[in-house]
C-alpha cells in the first residue's frame, strides 16, 4: 500500500531539554462528521484529586 505524502504522521514533542516524546499515527483519517458526544465528559467521571498539575 502506497501512502500519500506526509503519512504516517509523526509529531515530536519536547518534554525536557534532553527528553522528546514521539507520537506516530499510522492510520490517520480526517473526519468531518464527528459526533458531539465524543467530546462530552461522562456523567460518572471523577477527577483524581491527587493529580498534579504541571505549570510550564
PDBQT receptor file of N, H, CA, C and O in Angstrom, charges set to zero:
ATOM      1  N   UNK A   1       0.839  -1.183   0.000  1.00  0.00    +0.000 N 
ATOM      2  CA  UNK A   1       0.000   0.000   0.000  1.00  0.00    +0.000 C 
ATOM      3  C   UNK A   1       0.880   1.240   0.000  1.00  0.00    +0.000 C 
ATOM      4  O   UNK A   1       1.767   1.370   0.843  1.00  0.00    +0.000 OA
ATOM      5  N   UNK A   2       0.648   2.135  -0.921  1.00  0.00    +0.000 N 
ATOM      6  H   UNK A   2      -0.073   2.029  -1.606  1.00  0.00    +0.000 HD
ATOM      7  CA  UNK A   2       1.419   3.374  -1.005  1.00  0.00    +0.000 C 
ATOM      8  C   UNK A   2       0.653   4.484  -0.285  1.00  0.00    +0.000 C 
ATOM      9  O   UNK A   2      -0.504   4.765  -0.598  1.00  0.00    +0.000 OA
ATOM     10  N   UNK A   3       1.319   5.104   0.679  1.00  0.00    +0.000 N 
ATOM     11  H   UNK A   3       2.259   4.876   0.933  1.00  0.00    +0.000 HD
ATOM     12  CA  UNK A   3       0.688   6.170   1.453  1.00  0.00    +0.000 C 
ATOM     13  C   UNK A   3       0.855   7.509   0.753  1.00  0.00    +0.000 C 
ATOM     14  O   UNK A   3       1.847   7.725   0.058  1.00  0.00    +0.000 OA
ATOM     15  N   UNK A   4      -0.118   8.420   0.930  1.00  0.00    +0.000 N 
ATOM     16  H   UNK A   4      -0.924   8.245   1.495  1.00  0.00    +0.000 HD
ATOM     17  CA  UNK A   4       0.022   9.749   0.346  1.00  0.00    +0.000 C 
ATOM     18  C   UNK A   4       1.150  10.511   1.051  1.00  0.00    +0.000 C 
ATOM     19  O   UNK A   4       1.541  10.144   2.159  1.00  0.00    +0.000 OA
ATOM     20  N   UNK A   5       1.671  11.557   0.425  1.00  0.00    +0.000 N 
ATOM     21  H   UNK A   5       1.353  11.855  -0.475  1.00  0.00    +0.000 HD
ATOM     22  CA  UNK A   5       2.753  12.325   1.043  1.00  0.00    +0.000 C 
ATOM     23  C   UNK A   5       2.365  12.815   2.437  1.00  0.00    +0.000 C 
ATOM     24  O   UNK A   5       1.247  13.287   2.647  1.00  0.00    +0.000 OA
ATOM     25  N   UNK A   6       3.293  12.703   3.386  1.00  0.00    +0.000 N 
ATOM     26  H   UNK A   6       4.201  12.320   3.216  1.00  0.00    +0.000 HD
ATOM     27  CA  UNK A   6       3.042  13.166   4.742  1.00  0.00    +0.000 C 
ATOM     28  C   UNK A   6       2.520  12.100   5.683  1.00  0.00    +0.000 C 
ATOM     29  O   UNK A   6       2.295  12.378   6.861  1.00  0.00    +0.000 OA
ATOM     30  N   UNK A   7       2.321  10.886   5.194  1.00  0.00    +0.000 N 
ATOM     31  H   UNK A   7       2.503  10.660   4.237  1.00  0.00    +0.000 HD
ATOM     32  CA  UNK A   7       1.822   9.819   6.057  1.00  0.00    +0.000 C 
ATOM     33  C   UNK A   7       2.859   8.713   6.117  1.00  0.00    +0.000 C 
ATOM     34  O   UNK A   7       3.476   8.443   5.086  1.00  0.00    +0.000 OA
ATOM     35  N   UNK A   8       3.098   8.063   7.220  1.00  0.00    +0.000 N 
ATOM     36  H   UNK A   8       2.597   8.282   8.058  1.00  0.00    +0.000 HD
ATOM     37  CA  UNK A   8       2.455   8.303   8.509  1.00  0.00    +0.000 C 
ATOM     38  C   UNK A   8       2.873   9.654   9.094  1.00  0.00    +0.000 C 
ATOM     39  O   UNK A   8       3.949  10.174   8.801  1.00  0.00    +0.000 OA
ATOM     40  N   UNK A   9       2.001  10.198   9.917  1.00  0.00    +0.000 N 
ATOM     41  H   UNK A   9       1.127   9.775  10.156  1.00  0.00    +0.000 HD
ATOM     42  CA  UNK A   9       2.246  11.492  10.541  1.00  0.00    +0.000 C 
ATOM     43  C   UNK A   9       3.038  11.262  11.823  1.00  0.00    +0.000 C 
ATOM     44  O   UNK A   9       2.654  10.438  12.652  1.00  0.00    +0.000 OA
ATOM     45  N   UNK A  10       4.155  11.996  11.990  1.00  0.00    +0.000 N 
ATOM     46  H   UNK A  10       4.468  12.665  11.317  1.00  0.00    +0.000 HD
ATOM     47  CA  UNK A  10       4.965  11.896  13.201  1.00  0.00    +0.000 C 
ATOM     48  C   UNK A  10       5.068  13.272  13.832  1.00  0.00    +0.000 C 
ATOM     49  O   UNK A  10       5.289  14.269  13.145  1.00  0.00    +0.000 OA
ATOM     50  N   UNK A  11       4.905  13.315  15.158  1.00  0.00    +0.000 N 
ATOM     51  H   UNK A  11       4.725  12.505  15.716  1.00  0.00    +0.000 HD
ATOM     52  CA  UNK A  11       4.999  14.569  15.900  1.00  0.00    +0.000 C 
ATOM     53  C   UNK A  11       6.002  14.364  17.026  1.00  0.00    +0.000 C 
ATOM     54  O   UNK A  11       5.871  13.425  17.811  1.00  0.00    +0.000 OA
ATOM     55  N   UNK A  12       7.008  15.239  17.112  1.00  0.00    +0.000 N 
ATOM     56  H   UNK A  12       7.114  16.002  16.474  1.00  0.00    +0.000 HD
ATOM     57  CA  UNK A  12       7.959  15.218  18.220  1.00  0.00    +0.000 C 
ATOM     58  C   UNK A  12       7.595  16.328  19.187  1.00  0.00    +0.000 C 
ATOM     59  O   UNK A  12       7.467  17.488  18.794  1.00  0.00    +0.000 OA
ATOM     60  N   UNK A  13       7.427  15.966  20.466  1.00  0.00    +0.000 N 
ATOM     61  H   UNK A  13       7.531  15.024  20.785  1.00  0.00    +0.000 HD
ATOM     62  CA  UNK A  13       7.042  16.933  21.489  1.00  0.00    +0.000 C 
ATOM     63  C   UNK A  13       8.169  17.028  22.515  1.00  0.00    +0.000 C 
ATOM     64  O   UNK A  13       8.457  16.045  23.199  1.00  0.00    +0.000 OA
ATOM     65  N   UNK A  14       8.815  18.193  22.637  1.00  0.00    +0.000 N 
ATOM     66  H   UNK A  14       8.581  18.991  22.082  1.00  0.00    +0.000 HD
ATOM     67  CA  UNK A  14       9.871  18.319  23.648  1.00  0.00    +0.000 C 
ATOM     68  C   UNK A  14       9.270  18.343  25.048  1.00  0.00    +0.000 C 
ATOM     69  O   UNK A  14       8.391  19.151  25.343  1.00  0.00    +0.000 OA
ATOM     70  N   UNK A  15       9.755  17.446  25.907  1.00  0.00    +0.000 N 
ATOM     71  H   UNK A  15      10.469  16.788  25.666  1.00  0.00    +0.000 HD
ATOM     72  CA  UNK A  15       9.291  17.361  27.285  1.00  0.00    +0.000 C 
ATOM     73  C   UNK A  15      10.267  18.119  28.193  1.00  0.00    +0.000 C 
ATOM     74  O   UNK A  15       9.864  18.966  28.991  1.00  0.00    +0.000 OA
ATOM     75  N   UNK A  16      11.520  17.806  28.058  1.00  0.00    +0.000 N 
ATOM     76  H   UNK A  16      11.847  17.118  27.410  1.00  0.00    +0.000 HD
ATOM     77  CA  UNK A  16      12.634  18.457  28.758  1.00  0.00    +0.000 C 
ATOM     78  C   UNK A  16      13.720  18.678  27.709  1.00  0.00    +0.000 C 
ATOM     79  O   UNK A  16      13.622  18.141  26.606  1.00  0.00    +0.000 OA
ATOM     80  N   UNK A  17      14.756  19.458  28.031  1.00  0.00    +0.000 N 
ATOM     81  H   UNK A  17      14.835  19.894  28.927  1.00  0.00    +0.000 HD
ATOM     82  CA  UNK A  17      15.803  19.677  27.030  1.00  0.00    +0.000 C 
ATOM     83  C   UNK A  17      16.415  18.389  26.467  1.00  0.00    +0.000 C 
ATOM     84  O   UNK A  17      16.870  18.373  25.324  1.00  0.00    +0.000 OA
ATOM     85  N   UNK A  18      16.430  17.314  27.255  1.00  0.00    +0.000 N 
ATOM     86  H   UNK A  18      16.060  17.326  28.184  1.00  0.00    +0.000 HD
ATOM     87  CA  UNK A  18      17.038  16.062  26.786  1.00  0.00    +0.000 C 
ATOM     88  C   UNK A  18      16.022  14.945  26.524  1.00  0.00    +0.000 C 
ATOM     89  O   UNK A  18      16.411  13.828  26.183  1.00  0.00    +0.000 OA
ATOM     90  N   UNK A  19      14.733  15.233  26.678  1.00  0.00    +0.000 N 
ATOM     91  H   UNK A  19      14.416  16.141  26.955  1.00  0.00    +0.000 HD
ATOM     92  CA  UNK A  19      13.692  14.205  26.501  1.00  0.00    +0.000 C 
ATOM     93  C   UNK A  19      12.658  14.691  25.495  1.00  0.00    +0.000 C 
ATOM     94  O   UNK A  19      12.125  15.795  25.610  1.00  0.00    +0.000 OA
ATOM     95  N   UNK A  20      12.386  13.843  24.506  1.00  0.00    +0.000 N 
ATOM     96  H   UNK A  20      12.819  12.946  24.413  1.00  0.00    +0.000 HD
ATOM     97  CA  UNK A  20      11.380  14.155  23.497  1.00  0.00    +0.000 C 
ATOM     98  C   UNK A  20      10.427  12.983  23.370  1.00  0.00    +0.000 C 
ATOM     99  O   UNK A  20      10.855  11.829  23.354  1.00  0.00    +0.000 OA
ATOM    100  N   UNK A  21       9.140  13.269  23.281  1.00  0.00    +0.000 N 
ATOM    101  H   UNK A  21       8.791  14.207  23.294  1.00  0.00    +0.000 HD
ATOM    102  CA  UNK A  21       8.138  12.227  23.051  1.00  0.00    +0.000 C 
ATOM    103  C   UNK A  21       7.795  12.232  21.570  1.00  0.00    +0.000 C 
ATOM    104  O   UNK A  21       7.574  13.294  20.989  1.00  0.00    +0.000 OA
ATOM    105  N   UNK A  22       7.749  11.071  20.962  1.00  0.00    +0.000 N 
ATOM    106  H   UNK A  22       7.929  10.208  21.434  1.00  0.00    +0.000 HD
ATOM    107  CA  UNK A  22       7.377  10.963  19.551  1.00  0.00    +0.000 C 
ATOM    108  C   UNK A  22       6.062  10.206  19.441  1.00  0.00    +0.000 C 
ATOM    109  O   UNK A  22       5.909   9.109  19.978  1.00  0.00    +0.000 OA
ATOM    110  N   UNK A  23       5.126  10.812  18.741  1.00  0.00    +0.000 N 
ATOM    111  H   UNK A  23       5.250  11.703  18.305  1.00  0.00    +0.000 HD
ATOM    112  CA  UNK A  23       3.819  10.202  18.505  1.00  0.00    +0.000 C 
ATOM    113  C   UNK A  23       3.707   9.930  17.011  1.00  0.00    +0.000 C 
ATOM    114  O   UNK A  23       3.966  10.812  16.192  1.00  0.00    +0.000 OA
ATOM    115  N   UNK A  24       3.320   8.709  16.660  1.00  0.00    +0.000 N 
ATOM    116  H   UNK A  24       3.109   7.992  17.325  1.00  0.00    +0.000 HD
ATOM    117  CA  UNK A  24       3.174   8.342  15.253  1.00  0.00    +0.000 C 
ATOM    118  C   UNK A  24       1.763   7.844  14.996  1.00  0.00    +0.000 C 
ATOM    119  O   UNK A  24       1.280   6.945  15.684  1.00  0.00    +0.000 OA
ATOM    120  N   UNK A  25       1.108   8.425  14.013  1.00  0.00    +0.000 N 
ATOM    121  H   UNK A  25       1.501   9.155  13.454  1.00  0.00    +0.000 HD
ATOM    122  CA  UNK A  25      -0.219   7.997  13.588  1.00  0.00    +0.000 C 
ATOM    123  C   UNK A  25      -0.045   7.170  12.325  1.00  0.00    +0.000 C 
ATOM    124  O   UNK A  25       0.377   7.694  11.294  1.00  0.00    +0.000 OA
ATOM    125  N   UNK A  26      -0.364   5.892  12.393  1.00  0.00    +0.000 N 
ATOM    126  H   UNK A  26      -0.707   5.467  13.231  1.00  0.00    +0.000 HD
ATOM    127  CA  UNK A  26      -0.190   5.009  11.244  1.00  0.00    +0.000 C 
ATOM    128  C   UNK A  26      -1.390   5.043  10.301  1.00  0.00    +0.000 C 
ATOM    129  O   UNK A  26      -1.234   4.864   9.093  1.00  0.00    +0.000 OA
ATOM    130  N   UNK A  27      -2.566   5.267  10.835  1.00  0.00    +0.000 N 
ATOM    131  H   UNK A  27      -2.693   5.412  11.816  1.00  0.00    +0.000 HD
ATOM    132  CA  UNK A  27      -3.783   5.189  10.021  1.00  0.00    +0.000 C 
ATOM    133  C   UNK A  27      -4.651   6.425  10.287  1.00  0.00    +0.000 C 
ATOM    134  O   UNK A  27      -5.790   6.306  10.738  1.00  0.00    +0.000 OA
ATOM    135  N   UNK A  28      -4.105   7.602  10.003  1.00  0.00    +0.000 N 
ATOM    136  H   UNK A  28      -3.179   7.699   9.636  1.00  0.00    +0.000 HD
ATOM    137  CA  UNK A  28      -4.808   8.860  10.239  1.00  0.00    +0.000 C 
ATOM    138  C   UNK A  28      -5.967   8.998   9.264  1.00  0.00    +0.000 C 
ATOM    139  O   UNK A  28      -5.820   8.761   8.065  1.00  0.00    +0.000 OA
ATOM    140  N   UNK A  29      -7.121   9.385   9.798  1.00  0.00    +0.000 N 
ATOM    141  H   UNK A  29      -7.241   9.577  10.772  1.00  0.00    +0.000 HD
ATOM    142  CA  UNK A  29      -8.289   9.628   8.954  1.00  0.00    +0.000 C 
ATOM    143  C   UNK A  29      -8.929  10.938   9.377  1.00  0.00    +0.000 C 
ATOM    144  O   UNK A  29      -9.326  11.086  10.533  1.00  0.00    +0.000 OA
ATOM    145  N   UNK A  30      -9.035  11.889   8.462  1.00  0.00    +0.000 N 
ATOM    146  H   UNK A  30      -8.712  11.769   7.523  1.00  0.00    +0.000 HD
ATOM    147  CA  UNK A  30      -9.703  13.156   8.750  1.00  0.00    +0.000 C 
ATOM    148  C   UNK A  30     -11.195  12.950   8.563  1.00  0.00    +0.000 C 
ATOM    149  O   UNK A  30     -11.637  12.423   7.542  1.00  0.00    +0.000 OA
ATOM    150  N   UNK A  31     -11.976  13.376   9.569  1.00  0.00    +0.000 N 
ATOM    151  H   UNK A  31     -11.617  13.804  10.398  1.00  0.00    +0.000 HD
ATOM    152  CA  UNK A  31     -13.427  13.193   9.507  1.00  0.00    +0.000 C 
ATOM    153  C   UNK A  31     -14.127  14.517   9.717  1.00  0.00    +0.000 C 
ATOM    154  O   UNK A  31     -13.756  15.294  10.597  1.00  0.00    +0.000 OA
ATOM    155  N   UNK A  32     -15.141  14.773   8.908  1.00  0.00    +0.000 N 
ATOM    156  H   UNK A  32     -15.442  14.141   8.193  1.00  0.00    +0.000 HD
ATOM    157  CA  UNK A  32     -15.968  15.966   9.054  1.00  0.00    +0.000 C 
ATOM    158  C   UNK A  32     -17.219  15.682   9.880  1.00  0.00    +0.000 C 
ATOM    159  O   UNK A  32     -17.881  16.613  10.340  1.00  0.00    +0.000 OA
ATOM    160  N   UNK A  33     -17.544  14.422  10.070  1.00  0.00    +0.000 N 
ATOM    161  H   UNK A  33     -17.007  13.666   9.696  1.00  0.00    +0.000 HD
ATOM    162  CA  UNK A  33     -18.807  14.061  10.711  1.00  0.00    +0.000 C 
ATOM    163  C   UNK A  33     -18.612  13.474  12.117  1.00  0.00    +0.000 C 
ATOM    164  O   UNK A  33     -19.185  12.433  12.436  1.00  0.00    +0.000 OA
ATOM    165  N   UNK A  34     -17.812  14.133  12.947  1.00  0.00    +0.000 N 
ATOM    166  H   UNK A  34     -17.347  14.979  12.688  1.00  0.00    +0.000 HD
ATOM    167  CA  UNK A  34     -17.570  13.658  14.309  1.00  0.00    +0.000 C 
ATOM    168  C   UNK A  34     -18.773  14.012  15.180  1.00  0.00    +0.000 C 
ATOM    169  O   UNK A  34     -19.239  15.152  15.180  1.00  0.00    +0.000 OA
ATOM    170  N   UNK A  35     -19.261  13.033  15.913  1.00  0.00    +0.000 N 
ATOM    171  H   UNK A  35     -18.882  12.108  15.913  1.00  0.00    +0.000 HD
ATOM    172  CA  UNK A  35     -20.421  13.256  16.774  1.00  0.00    +0.000 C 
ATOM    173  C   UNK A  35     -20.033  14.096  17.985  1.00  0.00    +0.000 C 
ATOM    174  O   UNK A  35     -18.947  13.922  18.538  1.00  0.00    +0.000 OA
ATOM    175  N   UNK A  36     -20.908  15.001  18.397  1.00  0.00    +0.000 N 
ATOM    176  H   UNK A  36     -21.790  15.142  17.947  1.00  0.00    +0.000 HD
ATOM    177  CA  UNK A  36     -20.657  15.886  19.544  1.00  0.00    +0.000 C 
ATOM    178  C   UNK A  36     -20.483  15.088  20.832  1.00  0.00    +0.000 C 
ATOM    179  O   UNK A  36     -19.803  15.542  21.752  1.00  0.00    +0.000 OA
ATOM    180  N   UNK A  37     -21.088  13.908  20.908  1.00  0.00    +0.000 N 
ATOM    181  H   UNK A  37     -21.640  13.539  20.160  1.00  0.00    +0.000 HD
ATOM    182  CA  UNK A  37     -20.978  13.089  22.122  1.00  0.00    +0.000 C 
ATOM    183  C   UNK A  37     -19.545  12.641  22.390  1.00  0.00    +0.000 C 
ATOM    184  O   UNK A  37     -19.204  12.307  23.524  1.00  0.00    +0.000 OA
ATOM    185  N   UNK A  38     -18.717  12.631  21.373  1.00  0.00    +0.000 N 
ATOM    186  H   UNK A  38     -18.995  12.903  20.451  1.00  0.00    +0.000 HD
ATOM    187  CA  UNK A  38     -17.316  12.262  21.548  1.00  0.00    +0.000 C 
ATOM    188  C   UNK A  38     -16.599  13.221  22.502  1.00  0.00    +0.000 C 
ATOM    189  O   UNK A  38     -15.644  12.831  23.173  1.00  0.00    +0.000 OA
ATOM    190  N   UNK A  39     -17.055  14.464  22.561  1.00  0.00    +0.000 N 
ATOM    191  H   UNK A  39     -17.831  14.780  22.016  1.00  0.00    +0.000 HD
ATOM    192  CA  UNK A  39     -16.403  15.485  23.369  1.00  0.00    +0.000 C 
ATOM    193  C   UNK A  39     -17.081  15.721  24.718  1.00  0.00    +0.000 C 
ATOM    194  O   UNK A  39     -16.679  16.616  25.462  1.00  0.00    +0.000 OA
ATOM    195  N   UNK A  40     -18.098  14.932  25.039  1.00  0.00    +0.000 N 
ATOM    196  H   UNK A  40     -18.424  14.205  24.434  1.00  0.00    +0.000 HD
ATOM    197  CA  UNK A  40     -18.794  15.071  26.309  1.00  0.00    +0.000 C 
ATOM    198  C   UNK A  40     -18.091  14.266  27.396  1.00  0.00    +0.000 C 
ATOM    199  O   UNK A  40     -17.627  13.151  27.156  1.00  0.00    +0.000 OA
ATOM    200  N   UNK A  41     -18.016  14.846  28.596  1.00  0.00    +0.000 N 
ATOM    201  H   UNK A  41     -18.392  15.751  28.791  1.00  0.00    +0.000 HD
ATOM    202  CA  UNK A  41     -17.428  14.158  29.740  1.00  0.00    +0.000 C 
ATOM    203  C   UNK A  41     -18.490  13.225  30.309  1.00  0.00    +0.000 C 
ATOM    204  O   UNK A  41     -19.613  13.660  30.563  1.00  0.00    +0.000 OA
ATOM    205  N   UNK A  42     -18.156  11.945  30.516  1.00  0.00    +0.000 N 
ATOM    206  H   UNK A  42     -17.243  11.592  30.310  1.00  0.00    +0.000 HD
ATOM    207  CA  UNK A  42     -19.147  11.010  31.065  1.00  0.00    +0.000 C 
ATOM    208  C   UNK A  42     -19.662  11.476  32.427  1.00  0.00    +0.000 C 
ATOM    209  O   UNK A  42     -18.910  12.031  33.228  1.00  0.00    +0.000 OA
ATOM    210  N   UNK A  43     -20.937  11.247  32.675  1.00  0.00    +0.000 N 
ATOM    211  H   UNK A  43     -21.548  10.797  32.024  1.00  0.00    +0.000 HD
ATOM    212  CA  UNK A  43     -21.564  11.690  33.928  1.00  0.00    +0.000 C 
ATOM    213  C   UNK A  43     -20.927  11.045  35.154  1.00  0.00    +0.000 C 
ATOM    214  O   UNK A  43     -20.915  11.646  36.228  1.00  0.00    +0.000 OA
ATOM    215  N   UNK A  44     -20.397   9.832  35.011  1.00  0.00    +0.000 N 
ATOM    216  H   UNK A  44     -20.407   9.343  34.139  1.00  0.00    +0.000 HD
ATOM    217  CA  UNK A  44     -19.790   9.136  36.153  1.00  0.00    +0.000 C 
ATOM    218  C   UNK A  44     -18.280   9.418  36.287  1.00  0.00    +0.000 C 
ATOM    219  O   UNK A  44     -17.609   8.780  37.099  1.00  0.00    +0.000 OA
ATOM    220  N   UNK A  45     -17.748  10.355  35.509  1.00  0.00    +0.000 N 
ATOM    221  H   UNK A  45     -18.293  10.873  34.850  1.00  0.00    +0.000 HD
ATOM    222  CA  UNK A  45     -16.318  10.687  35.570  1.00  0.00    +0.000 C 
ATOM    223  C   UNK A  45     -16.004  11.416  36.869  1.00  0.00    +0.000 C 
ATOM    224  O   UNK A  45     -16.713  12.342  37.262  1.00  0.00    +0.000 OA
ATOM    225  N   UNK A  46     -14.934  10.987  37.529  1.00  0.00    +0.000 N 
ATOM    226  H   UNK A  46     -14.358  10.235  37.210  1.00  0.00    +0.000 HD
ATOM    227  CA  UNK A  46     -14.464  11.629  38.759  1.00  0.00    +0.000 C 
ATOM    228  C   UNK A  46     -12.991  11.960  38.561  1.00  0.00    +0.000 C 
ATOM    229  O   UNK A  46     -12.177  11.075  38.296  1.00  0.00    +0.000 OA
ATOM    230  N   UNK A  47     -12.657  13.237  38.690  1.00  0.00    +0.000 N 
ATOM    231  H   UNK A  47     -13.319  13.956  38.905  1.00  0.00    +0.000 HD
ATOM    232  CA  UNK A  47     -11.265  13.646  38.533  1.00  0.00    +0.000 C 
ATOM    233  C   UNK A  47     -10.461  13.237  39.755  1.00  0.00    +0.000 C 
ATOM    234  O   UNK A  47     -10.921  13.384  40.887  1.00  0.00    +0.000 OA
ATOM    235  N   UNK A  48      -9.267  12.726  39.526  1.00  0.00    +0.000 N 
ATOM    236  H   UNK A  48      -8.894  12.606  38.606  1.00  0.00    +0.000 HD
ATOM    237  CA  UNK A  48      -8.383  12.287  40.606  1.00  0.00    +0.000 C 
ATOM    238  C   UNK A  48      -7.916  13.503  41.398  1.00  0.00    +0.000 C 
ATOM    239  O   UNK A  48      -7.236  14.365  40.841  1.00  0.00    +0.000 OA
ATOM    240  N   UNK A  49      -8.267  13.600  42.701  1.00  0.00    +0.000 N 
ATOM    241  H   UNK A  49      -8.819  12.901  43.154  1.00  0.00    +0.000 HD
ATOM    242  CA  UNK A  49      -7.860  14.761  43.496  1.00  0.00    +0.000 C 
ATOM    243  C   UNK A  49      -6.354  14.810  43.756  1.00  0.00    +0.000 C 
ATOM    244  O   UNK A  49      -5.822  15.851  44.139  1.00  0.00    +0.000 OA
ATOM    245  N   UNK A  50      -5.670  13.686  43.546  1.00  0.00    +0.000 N 
ATOM    246  H   UNK A  50      -6.102  12.840  43.235  1.00  0.00    +0.000 HD
ATOM    247  CA  UNK A  50      -4.222  13.626  43.763  1.00  0.00    +0.000 C 
ATOM    248  C   UNK A  50      -3.423  13.952  42.509  1.00  0.00    +0.000 C 
ATOM    249  O   UNK A  50      -2.192  13.966  42.535  1.00  0.00    +0.000 OA
ATOM    250  N   UNK A  51      -4.116  14.211  41.425  1.00  0.00    +0.000 N 
ATOM    251  H   UNK A  51      -5.116  14.200  41.403  1.00  0.00    +0.000 HD
ATOM    252  CA  UNK A  51      -3.446  14.519  40.159  1.00  0.00    +0.000 C 
ATOM    253  C   UNK A  51      -2.713  15.840  40.289  1.00  0.00    +0.000 C 
ATOM    254  O   UNK A  51      -3.275  16.835  40.746  1.00  0.00    +0.000 OA
ATOM    255  N   UNK A  52      -1.466  15.839  39.887  1.00  0.00    +0.000 N 
ATOM    256  H   UNK A  52      -1.009  15.031  39.515  1.00  0.00    +0.000 HD
ATOM    257  CA  UNK A  52      -0.686  17.077  39.979  1.00  0.00    +0.000 C 
ATOM    258  C   UNK A  52      -0.752  17.835  38.662  1.00  0.00    +0.000 C 
ATOM    259  O   UNK A  52      -0.765  17.237  37.586  1.00  0.00    +0.000 OA
ATOM    260  N   UNK A  53      -0.792  19.130  38.759  1.00  0.00    +0.000 N 
ATOM    261  H   UNK A  53      -0.782  19.616  39.633  1.00  0.00    +0.000 HD
ATOM    262  CA  UNK A  53      -0.821  19.991  37.590  1.00  0.00    +0.000 C 
ATOM    263  C   UNK A  53       0.577  20.574  37.426  1.00  0.00    +0.000 C 
ATOM    264  O   UNK A  53       1.145  21.123  38.370  1.00  0.00    +0.000 OA
ATOM    265  N   UNK A  54       1.121  20.451  36.234  1.00  0.00    +0.000 N 
ATOM    266  H   UNK A  54       0.660  20.005  35.467  1.00  0.00    +0.000 HD
ATOM    267  CA  UNK A  54       2.464  20.954  35.963  1.00  0.00    +0.000 C 
ATOM    268  C   UNK A  54       2.347  22.294  35.256  1.00  0.00    +0.000 C 
ATOM    269  O   UNK A  54       1.711  22.399  34.207  1.00  0.00    +0.000 OA
ATOM    270  N   UNK A  55       2.957  23.309  35.830  1.00  0.00    +0.000 N 
ATOM    271  H   UNK A  55       3.473  23.225  36.682  1.00  0.00    +0.000 HD
ATOM    272  CA  UNK A  55       2.961  24.634  35.195  1.00  0.00    +0.000 C 
ATOM    273  C   UNK A  55       4.169  24.721  34.275  1.00  0.00    +0.000 C 
ATOM    274  O   UNK A  55       5.280  24.344  34.649  1.00  0.00    +0.000 OA
ATOM    275  N   UNK A  56       3.940  25.214  33.085  1.00  0.00    +0.000 N 
ATOM    276  H   UNK A  56       3.038  25.520  32.781  1.00  0.00    +0.000 HD
ATOM    277  CA  UNK A  56       5.044  25.345  32.125  1.00  0.00    +0.000 C 
ATOM    278  C   UNK A  56       5.618  26.722  32.142  1.00  0.00    +0.000 C 
ATOM    279  O   UNK A  56       6.555  27.010  31.398  1.00  0.00    +0.000 OA
TER     280      UNK A  56
